[in-house]
Amino acid sequence: MITRLLIANRGEIAVRVARGAREMGISPVGIYSEADANAYHLRFMDDARSVGPAPAAESYLDIDAVITAAREMGADAVHPGYGFLSERAAFAKAVREAGLIFVGPSPEAMAAMGSKIEAKRRVREFDVPVVPGYEGDDQSLATLRAQAERVGFPLLIKASAGGGGRGMRVVEGVDQFDESLAAAKREALAAFGDDAVLLERYLRDPRHIEFQVLADAHGTTIHLGERECSIQRRHQKIVEEAPSVALSPELRATMGAAAVRAAQSVNYVNAGTCEFMLDSDGSFYFLEMNTRLQVEHPVTELVYGVDLVQWQLRIANGERLTLAQEDVRPRGWAIETRIYAEDPANHMLPSTGTIERWAPPEGPGIRVDAGVTDGSEVGVYYDPMLAKLIVFGSDRAHAIARLQHALDDFAIDGVRANLPLLRWIARDEWYRDGKTTTSFLAQRLDETIFTAREMPRDAAVLAAGALLLDGATPWRIGGVGMPIRLQHDRTTVIAEASATADPRRFILRGDLDGELHVEPRANALRVRLGDLDVTGEVAPEDGACVVTLGERRYRIEPLAPPSAHAGAGSAGAGGGDGSITAPMPGKIVKIAVSEGDAVEERALLVVLEAMKMEHRIEASAAATVRSVLVREGDVVAGGAPLVELA
């Protein structure tokens, strides 16, 4: 029986597994890298060991270091969480050979399903439909290009060994194939240690439906219904729900039976997930089986009334499933949104820094699985997911309403998060109507809504109210005539404020005119000026303030009054020096140009890897490369110069 469990992971999943284990009387112990020495998940462990430096390849992915830590702390079992080593058959085998219990499937089942190529071969024999494509062993460029032309475009290149959108590229035509293939293989090798890929016909507008499977070691395999995970960005899920609006009870039974057969094709034991694409005509195709716990498992737990982590532990202990398939029925509706350190106002690029305020929502039907808290550091080495917000309601409309309020109440300062994007999704008409496919964001979202250049009056008033309430600018003699100068992009607002006997009431004159009332709220600020009455979130950021109104975000600079000594030539030089800089901290994995090269607009200059994803750095206009300032393998800071163009 398991008494002491090593959790070979970090972040919110390490916290989740630790809590589930402790409820069963099992002592959780953990690991950490040098970058995670003060990480939040360590607070939930009875003991912990460092497994190496910050890069995952030298710590969380070091099998010997993880098993050594397990032995040193007296663990008798290992739970891999998700990501990192969770789907490495070699790790499961090493755990077993060390005399420890691996909380997951056998290494043999993991190896079979861990290769998308082998998985498709297996499930075909069990009458599970698969997407047409190529899963051959010949990985030469000539063969893959020929097979791509046979399958037809658009097609999908997918890493055979991985998931999470890494090592995946959509290719629209043969002219893009070679570069996309090279990028997919490079990313797959970095993330999974294996650059083998497969090709699939790209379905333009399907739904992504997955089924939760549980299997014990005594021959019983059941499914626990579906999750819809169609809303994705860069092939990574950001909103998941259970059940799906697209499935009738009959289709649920048919797809669920296919998921069970897929698991049985490799004699699967423990928790796993079979993923399918559901076409608009009702046809469905097996994609892969994830041989681990899924990020989105909480929605299944809420709708089906199970604790999947505890069932994983019970099955690993040799217990029989006490659930029968006929007893599995959905109840209510659950929705999960992933909270990422990504900035919707900057092309969804990852954000790093220290979390200065972490204020998640609370209340009935609200669950937050978090891997961070106040003071947590968000770095470049790991996935940018901070937490998951999960809501439960009696039906889908109830769950969506609860989600909207919970997202509005969620406040994060210090790093930029994707809350504005999630708020927009929760209020979108198509989302409310259940019109969710994998192309939902591409069809519906105009990212410019997050980068509005004009500063609206309500944002300016909120910023002014925050400055006045905090006393950010000194008062003049007599408390009259405090200058307010606010700038957002190309908009400047100028006003003058006078104090009153009420510390929350001010008299404004200028672009903002009238009596201003400022009222602090839990995670927001309410301001009233004339007929304007608005509530929004205002947070400090590097000497400026960031105002969030719904999905819109405004960075507003409080400018100093004009100086009497400023001459006509005192303005700073423009940014037209031809310097291409890093949009975020990361590692240079590819340099595509050399000094003296002539490049066209949008030509690839550099590939930057940050938070497990590759980012293309392109030329903004036709130019000549004056100099390349970095080398492949360099780790650079955000804003670091990379290439000089002339």
ROVEXGU-313746 format. One record per residue (C-alpha): residue number from 1; residue in one letter; z, x, y. Coordinates in pm, 1 decimal, m for minus. Each point is the difference from the previous one (the first is absolute). Layout:
BEGIN
nr;rest;z;x;y
NUM;a;Z;X;Y
...
// end
This chain:
BEGIN
nr;rest;z;x;y
1;m;0.0;0.0;0.0
2;i;m79.8;119.8;350.0
3;t;311.6;96.9;194.4
4;r;m130.3;245.6;261.6
5;l;m349.5;m45.8;147.4
6;l;m200.2;257.7;190.7
7;i;m231.7;m168.5;252.7
8;a;m292.1;239.5;42.2
9;n;m114.0;m133.3;334.8
10;r;90.4;m54.4;366.5
11;g;m11.8;m272.0;264.1
12;e;42.2;m370.3;m55.5
13;i;m81.5;0.9;m371.4
14;a;275.3;254.6;m68.9
15;v;244.2;m226.5;185.5
16;r;m124.8;m308.0;m188.0
17;v;35.5;159.7;m343.9
18;a;342.7;142.6;84.4
19;r;129.3;m342.9;97.0
20;g;m137.4;m161.2;m315.1
21;a;149.4;269.9;m221.2
22;r;341.9;m14.9;163.6
23;e;18.3;m377.6;m59.3
24;m;m40.0;74.9;m373.1
25;g;278.7;256.5;2.8
26;i;m244.1;292.0;m8.4
27;s;68.8;298.1;228.5
28;p;m304.8;89.0;215.5
29;v;m72.8;363.3;89.1
30;g;m283.9;128.0;215.0
31;i;m222.3;282.3;114.4
32;y;m125.6;114.7;336.8
33;s;m226.3;258.0;159.5
34;e;112.1;233.6;275.9
35;a;m156.8;m239.7;251.2
36;d;208.5;m285.8;m146.0
37;a;339.4;171.9;1.3
38;n;138.4;m277.3;223.2
39;a;m220.4;m281.5;m127.9
40;y;124.5;m359.7;m14.5
41;h;m46.3;m41.3;m376.9
42;l;262.8;268.2;m71.6
43;r;271.6;m231.7;131.6
44;f;m46.5;m215.1;m310.3
45;m;34.7;279.1;m256.3
46;d;312.9;121.0;m176.4
47;d;m143.8;351.7;m1.8
48;a;m324.9;169.2;106.3
49;r;m185.5;330.1;m31.6
50;s;m268.2;171.4;206.6
51;v;m324.1;48.3;m192.4
52;g;m186.0;222.3;244.4
53;p;m178.2;31.4;335.6
54;a;m146.0;m284.6;204.1
55;p;m352.6;m16.5;m150.0
56;a;6.5;m250.0;m286.6
57;a;m188.5;237.1;m228.5
58;e;291.7;243.6;26.2
59;s;280.7;m255.0;m38.7
60;y;m43.5;m362.5;m106.1
61;l;m301.2;91.2;m216.1
62;d;167.7;302.7;m163.3
63;i;71.9;m127.3;m352.4
64;d;218.1;294.4;m100.3
65;a;211.4;m28.3;316.6
66;v;50.9;m374.7;m48.6
67;i;105.6;35.6;m364.7
68;t;229.1;291.0;87.1
69;a;166.2;m220.5;262.4
70;a;44.1;m277.8;m256.5
71;r;172.5;236.7;m242.4
72;e;223.3;153.5;266.7
73;m;126.1;m343.5;100.8
74;g;51.2;m125.3;m354.1
75;a;m264.4;m273.3;11.5
76;d;m104.0;m160.7;m326.9
77;a;m302.8;m186.1;141.8
78;v;m263.8;36.3;271.4
79;h;m157.7;m276.1;210.4
80;p;m315.7;122.4;178.4
81;g;m30.6;m277.0;261.6
82;y;m360.8;m16.8;120.1
83;g;m228.2;270.7;133.3
84;f;78.9;369.2;m60.4
85;l;45.6;52.2;m377.2
86;s;23.7;m367.1;m94.8
87;e;m339.0;m12.2;m175.3
88;r;m17.2;356.5;m129.4
89;a;m3.5;m8.2;m377.7
90;a;101.4;366.4;m1.0
91;f;319.6;m90.8;183.7
92;a;88.3;m283.8;m236.9
93;k;m60.8;236.9;m292.9
94;a;214.5;274.5;157.2
95;v;283.1;m246.7;58.3
96;r;m15.8;m112.9;m360.9
97;e;m12.1;360.1;m129.8
98;a;307.5;79.6;211.4
99;g;191.5;m261.6;m200.0
100;l;11.2;m251.2;286.9
101;i;m109.0;m363.1;17.4
102;f;m308.3;m63.4;214.5
103;v;25.5;m340.6;171.5
104;g;m361.2;m97.2;m42.2
105;p;m277.3;m7.3;m259.6
106;s;m73.9;265.7;m259.5
107;p;m192.2;310.9;106.1
108;e;m284.7;m111.7;m225.6
109;a;m34.7;m340.7;168.5
110;m;35.7;162.0;339.8
111;a;m275.3;251.7;m77.4
112;a;m235.8;m270.8;m122.4
113;m;51.3;m223.9;303.0
114;g;43.5;289.6;241.3
115;s;m366.0;79.8;m39.7
116;k;m198.3;m288.6;144.9
117;i;m288.9;117.5;m216.7
118;e;199.9;m20.0;m325.5
119;a;170.7;m322.6;111.0
120;k;m331.9;m180.2;34.0
121;r;m106.0;117.4;m343.2
122;r;323.7;m127.4;m154.7
123;v;12.2;m343.7;162.1
124;r;m365.4;m75.3;m76.8
125;e;93.7;9.9;m368.8
126;f;260.6;m270.5;69.7
127;d;m248.4;m233.2;169.2
128;v;111.8;70.9;358.0
129;p;m289.0;m13.5;252.8
130;v;m59.0;312.6;214.4
131;v;m204.2;72.5;313.6
132;p;m344.7;145.5;m81.4
133;g;m26.3;370.5;81.6
134;y;16.3;350.8;m145.0
135;e;302.3;149.5;m175.0
136;g;m163.0;292.8;m176.1
137;d;138.8;346.8;m67.6
138;d;m291.4;176.0;170.3
139;q;130.4;61.4;351.6
140;s;m288.9;210.2;129.1
141;l;m142.0;m87.6;339.4
142;a;m346.8;m67.1;m143.2
143;t;132.3;m242.7;m262.4
144;l;231.9;m181.1;238.5
145;r;m276.9;m35.6;259.4
146;a;m241.6;m135.2;m262.5
147;q;261.0;m243.9;m129.9
148;a;73.9;m112.5;355.6
149;e;m366.7;m89.1;46.9
150;r;5.9;m187.3;m331.7
151;v;311.7;m201.8;92.2
152;g;m140.1;m65.6;348.7
153;f;147.8;m5.1;347.5
154;p;246.5;m74.0;138.0
155;l;216.5;162.9;m262.6
156;l;354.2;127.4;m27.6
157;i;100.1;353.2;m92.8
158;k;350.0;m0.9;m151.4
159;a;230.9;275.6;m117.0
160;s;49.0;m43.9;m372.7
161;a;358.8;126.1;6.3
162;g;144.5;m171.7;306.5
163;g;42.8;m298.7;224.6
164;g;132.7;m103.4;339.8
165;g;m342.3;41.0;162.1
166;r;m0.8;377.8;m42.5
167;g;m313.5;149.9;m147.3
168;m;m190.7;m318.8;76.0
169;r;m315.4;m44.4;209.5
170;v;m241.1;m288.3;63.7
171;v;m357.9;128.9;14.2
172;e;m267.1;m211.1;168.7
173;g;m303.4;215.1;m87.1
174;v;m113.3;304.4;m194.4
175;d;m15.2;207.5;319.9
176;q;381.8;m28.0;26.1
177;f;72.2;63.0;m366.1
178;d;37.1;379.4;m17.4
179;e;243.7;27.5;291.5
180;s;201.6;m302.6;m116.3
181;l;18.2;137.6;m353.8
182;a;121.4;340.0;122.2
183;a;268.3;m162.0;215.8
184;a;116.4;m231.7;m280.3
185;k;22.4;288.1;m248.8
186;r;183.9;223.4;246.7
187;e;252.0;m273.8;81.9
188;a;46.0;m90.3;m369.5
189;l;63.5;362.2;m94.5
190;a;257.8;39.8;277.4
191;a;179.8;m326.3;m81.2
192;f;m21.7;m14.5;m380.3
193;g;m102.5;344.2;m121.8
194;d;m319.3;m146.5;m151.2
195;d;m332.6;m41.9;182.3
196;a;m177.5;m215.1;m261.9
197;v;m148.6;m317.1;146.6
198;l;m168.9;m315.9;m117.8
199;l;m255.7;m219.9;171.8
200;e;19.1;m377.4;32.1
201;r;m215.3;m270.0;147.2
202;y;160.6;m85.1;332.3
203;l;81.9;m369.3;21.2
204;r;m42.4;m99.5;362.2
205;d;252.7;m276.4;43.0
206;p;231.7;m38.2;m299.9
207;r;371.4;m65.7;m22.9
208;h;229.7;266.0;m141.5
209;i;221.1;m169.2;m259.3
210;e;251.3;182.2;m218.9
211;f;220.7;m116.7;m285.9
212;q;349.5;125.3;m75.0
213;v;48.7;83.5;m366.7
214;l;323.9;56.3;m193.5
215;a;0.4;126.8;m357.5
216;d;288.7;98.5;m225.3
217;a;m0.3;240.2;m293.8
218;h;22.5;m287.9;m248.4
219;g;m352.7;m135.5;41.6
220;t;49.1;m255.4;277.9
221;t;m228.4;18.7;304.4
222;i;m4.4;m257.7;279.2
223;h;m130.6;m27.3;353.8
224;l;199.1;m114.6;301.4
225;g;m282.0;m155.3;197.7
226;e;m222.7;137.1;270.2
227;r;30.3;164.7;337.9
228;e;m279.4;m16.2;254.8
229;c;m46.5;333.6;176.2
230;s;m332.8;m56.7;174.1
231;i;97.3;101.5;354.2
232;q;m55.8;373.9;m4.4
233;r;m69.9;284.5;240.5
234;r;m170.8;314.5;m129.0
235;h;33.1;m158.8;m345.8
236;q;378.6;m5.7;37.1
237;k;178.7;m331.7;m24.8
238;i;199.7;m112.6;302.2
239;v;70.7;m367.8;m76.4
240;e;75.5;m139.5;m345.8
241;e;105.9;m344.0;m115.1
242;a;84.8;m201.0;m307.7
243;p;m142.8;m223.7;m119.1
244;s;m365.0;2.7;117.1
245;v;m169.0;m296.0;167.7
246;a;m316.2;81.9;m198.4
247;l;138.8;m56.1;m349.7
248;s;28.7;m330.3;m178.2
249;p;245.3;m24.5;m289.4
250;e;m297.2;30.8;m237.8
251;l;m137.7;314.9;164.8
252;r;351.1;146.6;15.5
253;a;34.7;m48.6;m375.5
254;t;m343.3;153.8;m68.4
255;m;52.1;306.4;219.8
256;g;357.4;41.6;m120.7
257;a;m114.0;m0.4;m361.6
258;a;m257.9;268.4;88.0
259;a;275.7;209.1;160.0
260;v;211.0;m29.8;m315.8
261;r;m297.1;106.6;m215.1
262;a;m60.7;298.4;228.5
263;a;362.3;110.6;m46.0
264;q;m22.3;m49.2;m375.4
265;s;m312.6;219.2;m13.1
266;v;224.4;305.3;51.8
267;n;317.4;m133.2;m171.0
268;y;165.2;m20.3;340.6
269;v;380.8;m17.2;35.1
270;n;198.8;m59.9;323.1
271;a;m120.9;m138.0;336.0
272;g;m361.3;41.2;107.9
273;t;m263.6;m165.2;214.7
274;c;m358.5;m94.0;m84.2
275;e;m225.8;m18.9;303.9
276;f;m309.2;m220.1;22.6
277;m;m272.3;m86.5;247.1
278;l;m60.7;m375.1;27.1
279;d;m348.2;m92.6;120.8
280;s;m78.0;m313.1;198.4
281;d;m158.5;m164.7;m307.2
282;g;322.3;32.2;m201.2
283;s;m113.6;306.6;m196.1
284;f;263.7;271.3;m31.4
285;y;m16.7;367.3;m97.3
286;f;263.5;247.6;m115.7
287;l;45.5;292.0;240.6
288;e;291.0;202.3;m135.4
289;m;350.0;m17.3;m138.5
290;n;280.3;156.9;200.4
291;t;246.9;136.3;m253.3
292;r;303.5;m27.4;224.8
293;l;186.3;m228.1;235.0
294;q;m216.7;m120.5;289.8
295;v;87.7;21.2;369.0
296;e;m43.2;m377.6;20.8
297;h;226.5;m88.7;m295.0
298;p;253.0;m188.8;221.2
299;v;m228.5;m302.2;47.2
300;t;m11.2;m47.4;m376.6
301;e;377.0;36.1;m20.0
302;l;52.6;m275.6;256.6
303;v;m257.6;m245.1;m135.7
304;y;82.3;46.0;m368.2
305;g;373.3;62.2;27.2
306;v;11.1;338.0;m175.7
307;d;127.7;347.6;79.9
308;l;m283.4;228.2;m108.8
309;v;194.7;322.8;48.3
310;q;279.3;m120.9;m223.2
311;w;m250.2;m120.5;m259.7
312;q;m154.5;346.8;3.9
313;l;339.8;148.2;m77.2
314;r;79.5;m260.0;m266.0
315;i;m332.0;59.9;m177.5
316;a;55.7;376.7;18.6
317;n;335.0;m65.5;m169.1
318;g;m185.2;m167.3;m287.4
319;e;85.8;m360.7;86.8
320;r;m226.3;m293.1;m86.4
321;l;m160.5;m219.0;264.4
322;t;186.0;m328.4;30.9
323;l;m283.7;m157.7;199.2
324;a;m271.4;m203.2;m170.8
325;q;m345.6;m46.8;153.4
326;e;31.6;m377.4;9.9
327;d;316.9;32.2;208.3
328;v;m171.7;203.0;274.1
329;r;m89.2;m225.9;292.4
330;p;m21.6;77.7;372.6
331;r;258.7;m148.7;235.1
332;g;m54.1;5.0;375.6
333;w;m199.7;264.9;185.0
334;a;68.1;363.4;89.4
335;i;m184.0;232.4;239.0
336;e;45.6;374.7;46.3
337;t;m120.9;209.8;292.3
338;r;8.6;378.4;m6.2
339;i;149.6;162.5;308.0
340;y;m191.5;322.9;63.8
341;a;51.2;271.3;261.7
342;e;m351.7;m60.6;126.7
343;d;m119.0;m79.8;350.2
344;p;m235.2;m300.1;32.4
345;a;m73.8;110.1;356.1
346;n;m131.5;335.5;m129.1
347;h;m234.9;m96.2;m284.2
348;m;293.0;m49.8;m241.5
349;l;69.6;375.2;m6.2
350;p;336.3;107.7;m144.8
351;s;289.7;55.4;238.5
352;t;274.1;258.9;m42.6
353;g;336.8;56.3;165.4
354;t;362.3;m112.2;m11.3
355;i;88.0;m368.0;m36.4
356;e;219.5;m67.6;302.2
357;r;59.0;m366.7;m78.2
358;w;m34.6;m180.0;m332.0
359;a;71.8;m371.9;38.8
360;p;m140.6;m201.6;m293.2
361;p;22.1;m380.6;m2.2
362;e;266.7;m189.6;m189.1
363;g;44.6;m357.0;m117.2
364;p;m64.0;m243.0;m285.8
365;g;m304.7;84.0;m209.2
366;i;m43.0;346.0;156.6
367;r;17.4;323.8;m199.7
368;v;m63.6;350.3;136.8
369;d;m41.6;289.6;m243.4
370;a;29.9;303.6;227.5
371;g;m16.5;373.7;m49.2
372;v;107.8;89.9;353.0
373;t;262.4;m83.5;260.4
374;d;108.1;112.6;346.9
375;g;m52.6;373.6;32.8
376;s;m239.5;35.0;m295.5
377;e;m276.9;256.1;40.3
378;v;m358.0;m109.4;m71.2
379;g;m206.3;307.9;m80.3
380;v;m351.5;86.6;m110.4
381;y;67.5;83.6;m363.4
382;y;40.4;m344.6;m155.0
383;d;m140.0;m351.0;8.1
384;p;58.4;m169.5;339.7
385;m;151.6;m317.5;m149.1
386;l;345.6;m58.1;148.7
387;a;101.2;m328.0;m160.8
388;k;m109.7;m333.9;m138.6
389;l;77.5;m335.8;157.2
390;i;6.5;m278.6;m258.3
391;v;48.4;m368.0;78.4
392;f;41.7;m300.4;m227.7
393;g;m66.6;m364.6;74.4
394;s;m27.2;m331.7;m178.4
395;d;m378.5;11.1;43.1
396;r;m260.1;224.0;164.5
397;a;22.3;m162.9;343.7
398;h;377.6;40.6;m2.8
399;a;m28.8;364.5;m106.1
400;i;m255.7;76.5;273.2
401;a;218.3;m159.2;267.8
402;r;295.6;207.1;m119.0
403;l;m219.0;312.2;m3.8
404;q;m109.4;m54.0;360.0
405;h;357.3;m26.6;125.2
406;a;117.4;295.0;m209.7
407;l;m278.7;224.7;133.5
408;d;80.7;m105.5;356.5
409;d;363.6;99.3;m58.6
410;f;m86.2;341.5;m151.2
411;a;53.6;286.6;248.7
412;i;m80.9;368.5;m54.1
413;d;22.9;271.4;267.3
414;g;m82.8;369.0;m18.6
415;v;m309.6;m28.9;m216.9
416;r;m287.8;m240.5;33.4
417;a;m23.7;m256.1;m276.5
418;n;m260.4;m252.8;m111.7
419;l;209.5;m302.3;99.2
420;p;m259.2;m120.4;256.4
421;l;m264.5;m9.5;m276.0
422;l;228.1;m191.2;m236.1
423;r;90.5;m249.4;274.7
424;w;m367.7;m57.4;65.4
425;i;m69.8;m60.5;m371.5
426;a;288.8;m246.2;m33.7
427;r;m141.5;m208.9;286.9
428;d;m367.0;21.0;m92.0
429;e;m165.1;m332.8;m79.9
430;w;m187.7;129.6;m304.6
431;y;317.6;151.1;m142.2
432;r;191.4;m324.4;45.8
433;d;m286.4;m183.4;m174.0
434;g;7.1;242.6;m293.5
435;k;m344.8;147.5;70.9
436;t;109.3;347.5;m106.2
437;t;m246.1;239.0;m161.4
438;t;m23.8;378.6;m3.1
439;s;m229.0;m21.5;306.6
440;f;249.6;m210.0;196.8
441;l;86.9;268.5;256.1
442;a;m360.9;115.6;33.3
443;q;m111.6;m356.2;73.4
444;r;287.2;m116.8;215.2
445;l;164.4;289.4;180.0
446;d;m112.9;143.9;330.8
447;e;225.2;304.2;38.8
448;t;m56.0;7.9;375.7
449;i;256.2;m278.9;31.0
450;f;265.3;266.2;m62.7
451;t;m132.7;230.0;271.8
452;a;m40.7;m232.7;296.6
453;r;m87.2;209.4;308.2
454;e;105.3;m252.4;263.5
455;m;372.9;m49.2;52.4
456;p;78.1;m373.5;5.8
457;r;259.4;m136.9;237.6
458;d;249.6;m86.6;m275.2
459;a;m3.8;359.3;m135.8
460;a;47.0;142.0;350.9
461;v;293.6;m232.5;69.8
462;l;165.3;94.0;m330.8
463;a;m38.1;370.8;80.1
464;a;137.9;m51.0;351.2
465;g;293.1;m198.8;m138.3
466;a;82.1;273.3;m251.3
467;l;m8.2;271.9;266.9
468;l;217.4;m197.7;240.2
469;l;251.9;m100.3;m265.9
470;d;35.9;359.5;m118.9
471;g;17.3;141.1;351.1
472;a;m281.1;238.5;m89.0
473;t;m81.2;74.3;366.1
474;p;269.9;73.3;262.2
475;w;74.4;m272.2;252.3
476;r;m58.3;67.1;366.1
477;i;281.5;m35.1;251.8
478;g;132.9;m354.2;4.6
479;g;m168.5;m88.7;m330.1
480;v;m319.3;m102.3;178.5
481;g;m351.1;128.5;m41.2
482;m;m7.3;148.0;m345.9
483;p;m365.3;98.6;m59.6
484;i;m163.4;m113.8;m324.8
485;r;m333.2;154.5;m97.6
486;l;m128.9;m85.2;m346.9
487;q;m322.7;118.2;m158.2
488;h;m176.3;m96.4;m320.8
489;d;m340.0;156.1;m52.8
490;r;m205.0;m110.1;302.7
491;t;247.7;m250.2;140.3
492;t;273.5;84.6;253.3
493;v;268.8;m241.8;117.7
494;i;199.8;81.4;315.5
495;a;306.9;m190.1;116.2
496;e;334.8;44.7;171.5
497;a;329.1;m132.9;m136.4
498;s;328.4;m91.0;164.6
499;a;330.6;m42.7;m179.5
500;t;216.1;m312.8;15.4
501;a;361.6;m74.6;m84.1
502;d;m116.0;m93.9;m350.0
503;p;m81.2;321.3;m193.3
504;r;m269.6;m189.7;m191.2
505;r;m176.3;m148.5;304.7
506;f;m234.0;184.0;237.9
507;i;m230.2;m86.8;289.4
508;l;m352.6;139.0;m36.3
509;r;m266.8;43.3;267.0
510;g;m355.9;125.1;m47.0
511;d;m231.7;m44.6;m300.5
512;l;301.7;m163.1;m168.1
513;d;160.9;m245.2;239.4
514;g;302.4;m226.4;m28.3
515;e;340.7;m21.2;m160.4
516;l;17.2;188.1;m329.8
517;h;253.3;m95.9;m266.8
518;v;49.9;244.4;m290.3
519;e;177.0;m105.5;m319.8
520;p;49.6;242.9;m292.9
521;r;m54.9;m143.5;m347.7
522;a;82.2;148.7;m343.4
523;n;m322.1;195.7;m40.1
524;a;m183.7;m109.3;310.9
525;l;16.0;m83.2;369.0
526;r;m50.5;m331.9;174.5
527;v;m124.1;1.7;359.5
528;r;m63.7;m283.9;245.9
529;l;m200.4;39.2;321.4
530;g;m123.2;m315.0;169.9
531;d;m187.6;m206.2;m258.4
532;l;m3.2;290.6;m247.2
533;d;253.3;m14.2;m284.3
534;v;m72.8;252.5;m273.5
535;t;186.4;178.7;m279.8
536;g;m123.8;327.4;m145.0
537;e;109.4;329.0;m149.3
538;v;38.6;298.9;233.9
539;a;70.0;345.7;m141.3
540;p;21.4;347.2;161.3
541;e;m253.8;259.8;m106.2
542;d;m29.3;351.1;146.7
543;g;88.9;m101.7;354.3
544;a;m206.5;m318.2;m11.4
545;c;75.1;m344.3;m138.9
546;v;m193.3;m186.1;m265.6
547;v;m26.0;m376.4;42.8
548;t;m89.0;m203.8;m307.6
549;l;m118.1;m357.2;44.1
550;g;m100.9;m152.1;m332.9
551;e;m262.6;232.2;m142.6
552;r;m71.0;168.8;334.1
553;r;162.3;326.6;98.2
554;y;3.0;157.9;347.5
555;r;115.9;349.7;84.2
556;i;109.2;m23.9;363.2
557;e;76.8;309.1;207.2
558;p;254.9;m27.0;283.3
559;l;m167.7;210.9;270.0
560;a;178.0;180.0;281.2
561;p;m80.2;m112.3;357.9
562;p;m283.3;194.9;169.1
563;s;117.0;333.7;140.0
564;a;m41.1;76.0;369.7
565;h;m106.1;349.0;m101.2
566;a;m279.9;m112.2;m232.6
567;g;m339.3;106.0;129.9
568;a;m342.2;m128.6;m77.7
569;g;m51.4;264.6;m265.6
570;s;329.7;m47.6;m185.0
571;a;m131.3;m214.1;m283.8
572;g;7.9;160.2;m344.2
573;a;m318.6;131.5;m158.2
574;g;m190.9;m237.5;m225.2
575;g;6.1;33.9;m376.5
576;g;m364.1;96.2;m34.8
577;d;64.8;351.4;m129.8
578;g;m162.7;m64.7;m339.5
579;s;319.6;53.0;m197.0
580;i;33.1;m201.0;m323.1
581;t;366.4;m42.4;m92.3
582;a;193.0;m126.5;m301.2
583;p;89.6;m370.1;35.8
584;m;316.9;58.1;m206.1
585;p;177.1;277.8;m190.6
586;g;m168.8;90.5;m325.8
587;k;m178.1;253.0;m218.2
588;i;m357.7;119.8;49.0
589;v;m178.2;m58.9;m331.8
590;k;m361.9;46.2;108.2
591;i;m188.3;161.4;288.3
592;a;m356.7;m128.8;19.0
593;v;m135.2;212.0;290.4
594;s;m24.2;360.6;115.3
595;e;m19.1;168.0;337.5
596;g;m342.8;m54.2;159.4
597;d;m86.0;m313.7;m202.3
598;a;m176.2;m282.3;182.4
599;v;159.5;m333.4;m90.1
600;e;m101.5;m358.8;65.3
601;e;224.2;m284.7;111.1
602;r;238.9;m104.8;m283.1
603;a;m75.3;318.8;m196.1
604;l;288.3;104.9;m226.4
605;l;191.5;296.6;141.7
606;v;327.4;16.9;m192.6
607;v;180.7;m195.5;m272.1
608;l;374.3;m34.5;63.3
609;e;238.1;m109.7;m276.0
610;a;312.5;m182.6;117.1
611;m;239.0;m226.1;m189.1
612;k;m210.8;23.2;m318.7
613;m;m321.8;m120.2;167.8
614;e;m304.7;185.3;131.9
615;h;m113.2;m55.8;359.4
616;r;m343.4;94.0;134.5
617;i;m3.5;180.6;334.7
618;e;m345.2;m56.5;152.0
619;a;m194.3;110.2;307.7
620;s;12.4;m260.9;275.3
621;a;m342.3;109.8;132.0
622;a;m281.2;244.5;m75.2
623;a;117.7;353.7;73.3
624;t;10.6;361.9;m113.8
625;v;301.4;141.9;m182.0
626;r;147.9;266.5;228.1
627;s;281.2;98.8;m237.4
628;v;196.9;m118.2;m303.5
629;l;370.8;52.8;59.6
630;v;143.9;m79.0;m345.8
631;r;m54.4;94.8;m362.5
632;e;1.9;m210.0;m315.7
633;g;357.8;m25.9;m124.9
634;d;157.0;24.1;346.3
635;v;278.5;m247.3;81.0
636;v;m37.5;m114.7;361.1
637;a;207.1;m203.0;243.6
638;g;m119.7;m318.1;168.3
639;g;m207.4;91.6;304.9
640;a;m79.3;349.6;m130.5
641;p;m350.0;122.0;99.5
642;l;m237.4;9.7;m296.5
643;v;m352.4;55.5;132.6
644;e;m146.6;88.0;341.3
645;l;m333.9;m162.3;85.4
646;a;m237.0;97.9;278.2
// end
